[in-house]
Amino acid sequence: RLGEGSGAALAIGVLQGAVACHSGMATFAEAGVAAGA
């Protein structure tokens, strides 16, 4: 059966992916988005 241990192991991968996505995301200024667009 799947329990807390297997859920935690899967959650680590999801969290690492979320942190990598957040860290690599550009700001509006870096992306060249114009004000009021």
VMD Tcl script that draws the C-alpha trace (Angstrom):
set ca {
  {0.00 0.00 0.00}
  {1.01 3.56 -0.58}
  {1.48 5.60 2.55}
  {3.02 8.75 3.87}
  {6.54 7.68 2.93}
  {5.77 7.23 -0.76}
  {3.76 10.45 -0.81}
  {6.68 12.37 0.69}
  {9.07 10.89 -1.87}
  {6.82 12.06 -4.71}
  {6.30 15.48 -3.11}
  {10.05 16.15 -3.05}
  {10.22 15.87 -6.84}
  {7.21 18.14 -7.29}
  {8.68 20.74 -4.92}
  {12.05 20.66 -6.67}
  {10.32 21.24 -10.00}
  {8.31 24.14 -8.59}
  {11.42 25.78 -7.14}
  {13.30 25.38 -10.43}
  {10.39 26.92 -12.34}
  {10.07 29.81 -9.92}
  {13.82 30.50 -9.84}
  {14.11 30.54 -13.62}
  {11.11 32.79 -14.24}
  {11.87 36.24 -15.64}
  {10.50 39.44 -14.18}
  {8.35 41.74 -16.30}
  {11.33 44.04 -16.83}
  {13.61 41.17 -17.87}
  {10.97 39.87 -20.29}
  {10.51 43.33 -21.81}
  {6.83 43.66 -20.95}
  {5.63 47.24 -21.48}
  {3.80 49.02 -18.67}
  {0.03 48.88 -19.05}
  {0.16 46.06 -21.59}
}
mol new
graphics top color blue
foreach p $ca { graphics top sphere $p radius 0.5 }
foreach p [lrange $ca 0 end-1] q [lrange $ca 1 end] { graphics top cylinder $p $q radius 0.2 }
display resetview
